[in-house]
Amino acid sequence: MSSQRFRPRILRAVAAAVAGALAFGVAGCAVDHSGSDDSKPTIRIAYQSFPSGDLIVKNNRWLETELSGYNIKWTKFDSGADVNTAFIAKQVDFGALGSSPVARGLSAPLNIPYQVAYVLDVAGDNEALVARNGTGVETIGDLRGKRIGTAFASTAHYSLLAALDRNGLSANDVKLVDLQPAASLAAWERGDVDAVYTWLPTLDQLRKGGKTLITSRELATAGKPTLDLGVVSKEFAQAHPDIVDIWRKVQTRAIDTIKNRPEEAAKAVAAEIGVTPAEAAQQLGQGVFLTKAQLTSGEWLGTEGKVGEIATSLQSAAEFLAGQKQIPAAPSLQTIKDGIYVKGLPGVLD
């Protein structure tokens, strides 16, 4: 596709993002104002309801304890695309979103000035493609001509495209429907879609009436890994590196809780997403959570002065998105490396 033909799509994408940013405070999010004090400066955090250490940090109010001189404003979003919009609107300082939205955010035309500061989890069985019972779909190849729901510009969308590609199909061979998790469940129950690629906790509800065709764990093994990442605004990180350090420390504390005190972790996550502790424990067990040593290894974030392989993984995701005509072109590896925040690593996590 020529650059002239691509440009209107780019302009529409930017216009949509800007329009969404302008409307950001009205729809698509839920704000937790508990404990706010107008006399204090505010740290704004975008979170999602997938099972993660982020929810443990929120539920235990660890940031509120560590940063008592600040208001901590938690805002819930439905997808990474919405979190990107919030960053464009300069409405958040930290955010939790998938690697595909981050790859898109670091690419033109968005060029969002944020940096990856933490790996919340590596997607495993907690994201998957499920076909609804009664549709006759038994394999990915059977999806030709079928309606598939997924949240556009999310890791699930990226994984869906990768799964189709591995099975000789493209987005043009199916009917993709842009649906956030809750909306995809409603469409599923109405029979409006034949399959859905999404994440927990919605995923577990879909599995009760459908067949899992592929999981993100399988795609990772096939060379298309997806991650849930914690990002921070470049402007905020430059002004408050000490706060970023504290944020990373409590995220590490949450991972330690998942690994060493699973009942405590499950109780906190259950309270945040509205399931039983047993269900939360089962959902946490479907993700992959990195140790401190893994996080700062060359395979993942790396260390100050030596960014890890996560940069290559994000560039690969951007190249795939470009090949799928989701973005005009992948950024350079150096651009991606500049989007990784490794200041103080690994010492700050000790």
VOLUMRO-502249 format. One record per residue: residue in three letters; x, y, z of N, C-alpha, C in turn. Coordinates in steps of 0.05 Angstrom, whole numbers, plus 5000, padded with zeros to 4 digits. Layout:
BEGIN
alaXYZXYZXYZ...
***
This chain:
BEGIN
met501749765000500050005000501850255000ser501250444983502850684981502450865005ser504351045010504151225033501751415029gln501151475003498851654998496251525007arg496051255000493651115007493451065037phe495751045050495750985079495051235095arg495851475084495651725100492851775110pro490651745095488051795106487351625130arg488351365129487851195151489351285176ile491751375172493351485194492051725206leu491151905189489852145199487252085214arg485851885204483351805218484051685245ala486251525246487051405271487851615292val489451815283490252025301487852185310ala486052245291483652405298481952255318ala481651985314480051835333481351835360ala484051815361485451815387485152075401val485352295386485152565398482252605407ala480352515391477552555399476952395424gly478052155425477751995449479052125473ala481352245469482852375490481152615501leu479952755483478352985492475952895508ala474852665501472552555515473252375538phe475852355543476952165562475552165590gly475052395600474052405627471052345629val469752305606466852265606466051975605ala467551805589466751535585469151355583gly468651085586470750895582472550845606cys471950965629473650925652472050955677ala473250855699472050885725474250975744val473651185760475651305776475151255806asp477351175819477251135848478351385862his476551535874477351785888477751755918ser477651505927477651455956480251575969gly479851705991482151816006483552055993ser482152185975483452415961483552665979asp485652815976486053055992486953275972asp485253475969485853685949488353835954ser489453825978491853975985494353825976lys494153575967496453415959496653395929pro499053375918499353315889498353035884thr497552975859496252725852497952565832ile498252305838499452115819497151955807arg497051955780494751845766495551575753ile494051365760494751095751492450975735ala493050885711491050735695491450445700tyr489350305707489550015712487349865697gln487749605694485749435682485049205702ser482949065697481948865716483048585711phe485048555694486148285691487848215716pro487847965724489247875749492247935747ser493248095765496048175764496948295790gly499548335793500548465817499548745820asp498848875798497849155799495349165817leu493548965815491148965831491748915860ile493948765865494748715893495848975905val497349125890498349385899496049565906lys494049575888491749755892490149675916asn489549415918487849325940489149365967asn491749325969493149365995493949646001arg493449825981494050105985497050155992trp498749995979501650015985502750285975leu501850385952502850645943501850865961glu499450845970498351045988500051056014thr500950826023502550816047505350926042glu506550836020509350926014509551216005leu507351315993507351595983505151745996ser505251776022503151896038502852196032gly504852316020504752596013503252655987tyr502152445975500852465949498052335950asn496252435933493852285927494552085905ile493551845908493851635888491151595874lys490951675850488351665835488451425816trp486951215822486750975805484351005786thr484850965760482750975740482650715724lys480350595724480050335710479450375681phe480850225664480350225635479649945625asp478349935602477549675591479649545574ser481449705562483449595544485849775542gly488049665530490449815526490050055507ala488250025488487750245469486650485485asp484950435505483850645521486050775538val487850605548490050715564491850895547asn492350805522493950975504492551245500thr489951245496488451485493488851675517ala488851555541489151715565491951835566phe493951695557496651805556496752035536ile495451995513495452215493494152465505ala492052425521490752645534492252765558lys494552635565496152715588494552705613gln492952495616491152465639492252255659val494352115652495451905670498451925670asp499651825692502551815696503651535693phe502251335704502951055701500550915688gly501250685675499050535663499750245659ala497750075660498049785655496649725628leu498149605610497149535584498849325570gly497849205549499148985536501449075518ser503048885510505448945493504649045466ser502448945455501649035428500749325429pro499049415448498549705449501049875454val502949765470505349915475506949945449ala507149715433508549725408507249935389arg504649935390503150135373503650415384gly503650445411504050715422506750835417leu508850665415511550755410512050805380ser510050725364510350755335508851005325ala509651095301508051305288505351185279pro503151335279503051625284502751705313leu502351515331501851585359504251705373asn506551565371509051655384508651755412ile507351585429506751665456509251685473pro509751905487512151935503511951795530tyr511951525529512151375554514251165551gln514851035574516950825575516050585590val516850345582516250105596518050085620ala516850075644518450065669518149805684tyr516249625675515849375689514349175672val514948915676513448705663511548595684leu508948655681506948565700506548265699asp506448155674506247865670506747805641val507347555636507647445609505047295604ala503747355582501147225577501546925573gly499846775586499846485584497146385575asp495846235592493146145587491046355595asn491946585604490146795613489046965590glu489946915565488747025541488446795521ala486146795508485646565490483446635470leu483346475449481246485429479346255434val476846315438474746115445472546135424ala471745895414469545875395467045795411arg464745925404462245875419461145595410asn460145455430458845195424456545235405gly456245045387453945065368454645195342thr457045315340457745445315459045265295gly459745025303461044835285464044885282val465145075297467945145295469544965314glu471244795302472944615318475844685316thr476644825295479444915291479445205282ile481845315283482145595273481445615244gly482045405228481345415200478445425195asp476845335214473845345211472745625215leu474445815222473546095227473046255202arg473846155179473546305154470546385151gly470146645147467446755144465946795170lys467146725193465746755218466247025231arg464547095250464747345264466347305290ile468547455293470247425316470447695331gly469847685357470147925373472847945387thr473948185388476348235403476648535407ala478048615427478548905431480748995412phe480049165393482049255373484349405387ala486749365376489249485386490049385413ser489049145420489849015445491748785440thr492848665461494548425457492848205446ala490348185454488547975443488148005413his487948255404487648305375490148215360tyr492448295372495048215360495247905359ser494547775381494747485382492747355362leu490447465360488447365341489547375312leu490647605305491847625278494047425274ala495747395294497947195293496846915290ala494746845305493546585303492346535275leu490946725265489846695238492046665217asp494146825220496446815201497746535201arg498046425225499346155227497645945214asn495045995210493245795199492345875171gly493846045158493346115130490946295125leu490146435146487846625143488846905149ser487347105139487947385145485447505157ala485647765165483347905176481147925155asn481847925130479847945109478247685105asp479247465116477847205113475747165134val475747345154473747325176472447595179lys470547605197469147865203469947945232leu471748135234472648225260470748435271val470148405297468348595311469848705335asp470048975336471449105358469749105383leu470448945402468848915427470748905451gln470149075471471549055496470548805510pro472048705531471348445543468448415551ala467348605566464548585575462648575552ala463148745531461448755508461648495492ser464048375491464348125477462747895490leu462647895517461047695531458047735524ala457147975524454348025517453647945489ala455548005470455147925442455147615439trp456847495455457047195455454447075464glu453347185486450847075497448447125479arg448547335462446447385443446847215417gly449147095414449746945390450647125367asp451547365373452347555352455147505342val456747355357459447285349459846985351asp461646875335462146585335464546515352ala466246715356468646665372469646935383val471246915405472347155417475147095426tyr476947285422479647275433479747495454thr480047415480480047615501481647505525trp481447645548483047575571481247535595leu482547455617481147415643480347695654pro478147705670476447475678474247395658thr473747565638471647505618472147235605leu474747165600475446925586474246675600asp474446665626473446435640470446395637gln468946615634466046595629465446485601leu467146565582466746465555467346165553arg469446085568470245805566468045605576lys466145705592464045535602462145455579gly462045615558460245545535461645535509gly464245465510465745455484468245285486lys469645275463472045105461474445285456thr476545255472479045405468480445305443leu480945485424482345415399485345455402ile486245655416489045705420489345905443thr491545885458492046075479494546245472ser494846455487497246625482499846485491arg499546295509501946135517502945975492glu501045855477501845715453503145895432leu501946135429503046325410505846415418ala506246445444508946525454510946325447thr510246065450512045845443512645855413ala510745945397511045965368512446225359gly513346385378514846625371513246885371lys510846875381509147115382508247165411pro510147225429509447275458508047535462thr506247545482505047795490505447835520leu505548085528506148145556504148355566asp503848365592502448595604504648765617leu504749015610506949195618505949425634gly507749525652507349765666508949985653val507650205645509050425632508850675649val510650855644510651115658511151335638ser509851555641510351795624513251885627lys514551935604517252035604517552285621glu515752465618515852715632515752665662phe513952485671513752425699516252285709ala517352095694519751945702522052135705gln522352325687524552515689524252695714ala521852765720521352945743521352805770his520552545770520252405795521352115794pro523952085788525051815787524851665813asp524751815836524451685862521751545865ile519651675853516951555854516851305836val518151325813518151095796519550855810asp521650915825523050705840521150575860ile519650735875517750635895515550465881trp514550565859512550425843513550145835arg516050135825517149875817517549695841lys518349805864518749645888516149515897val513949665897511449545906510349345885gln510949385860510149185840511748925844thr514248955851515848715858514848575883arg514048735902512848625927510348465920ala508748565901506348425893507048155879ile509048155862509847905849510747705870asp512247805889513247625911510847515926thr508747675930506347575943505047355927ile504847395901503647185884505146925886lys507746945886509446695886509546565914asn509746725935510346615962507946625981arg505946795976503646805993501046805975pro500746585960498646585940495846625951glu495246545975492546585986492046885991glu494147026001493947316005493547455978ala495047365958494847485932492047445920ala491047205922488447135911486147295925lys486447335951484347485966484247775956ala486647895951486748175941485548195913val486348015896485348025868482347975867ala481447785883478647725884476947965891ala477948125911476548365919476348565897glu478348575880478448775859476748705834ile476548445828475148365803472448235809gly471748205834469148105841468647805837val470747645843470447355842471247245869thr471046985872471846855897474846835898pro476046815922478946765923479846525908ala478246315908478946065894479046125864glu477146275853477146345825479546525818ala480146715836482346895832484946735832ala485246545849487646375850487946225824gln485746115814485845965789486646145766gln485646395766486346585744489246675746leu490146725770492946805773494846575764gly493946335768495546105759495846075730gln494246225714494446205685496446405673gly497446585689499446775680502246695687val504246825676507046775682508147035694phe509247015719510247245733513247215737leu514747415729517647405729518747465757thr520947335763522447395787524147655783lys525247765804526947995802529347935783ala530447705787532747625770532047605741gln529647495735528747475707528147755696leu526847915712525948175702528348345693thr530548335707532848505701534948355684ser534248115675536047965658536048075629gly537947985614538148065586535747975569glu534347775579531947675565529647865567trp529548025589527148195593527948485594leu527548635616528148925616531048985613gly532848825626535648885625536449065648thr538649205645539649385666540349655654glu540949845671541650115662544150095644gly543850205620546050195601545949955583lys544249765589544049525572541149425572val539549535554536749455552536549165543gly534649025554534348735548532748685522glu532248425518530948325494528048415491ile526948535512524148625510523948825487ala526048975482526049175460525749035433thr527148815430526948655405524148535402ser523048445424520348325424518248535416leu518548785427516648995420516949085391gln519449095381519849165353518648945335ser518948695343517848475327514748505326ala513548575349510648615350509848845331ala511449065331510949295314511149215284glu513249055278513548965250511248795241phe510248625259507848465253505448645248leu505048845265502849025262503049175235ala505449255228505849395203505149205179gly506048955182505448755161502448705158gln500948735180498048705180496648965173lys498149175166497049435159495649575183gln496449505207495349635231496749895237ile499249915230500850165232502450195206pro503350435200504750475174507450335173ala508950335195511650225195512550185224ala514249985228515349945255517650145260pro517850245285520050425292522650275292ser524850425293527450305295527850165322leu529749985324530349855349531250055370gln532750255362533650465381531250615392thr529250675375526850815385525550655406ile525350385402524050215422525750205447lys528450185444530150185468529850445484asp529450665470529050915485526350915500gly524650725493522050695506522150495529ile524450415538524750235560526150385583tyr524950385607525950525630527450325648val530150345647531750155663533450305683lys532950555687534550715706534550585734gly536850535745537150425772536950125774leu536249995753536049695753538749575752pro539249345768537249205784537149305813gly538949475821539249545849536649655862val535049795847532649925859530649715869leu530749475858528849265865529749105889asp532149145899533148995922531849095948
***
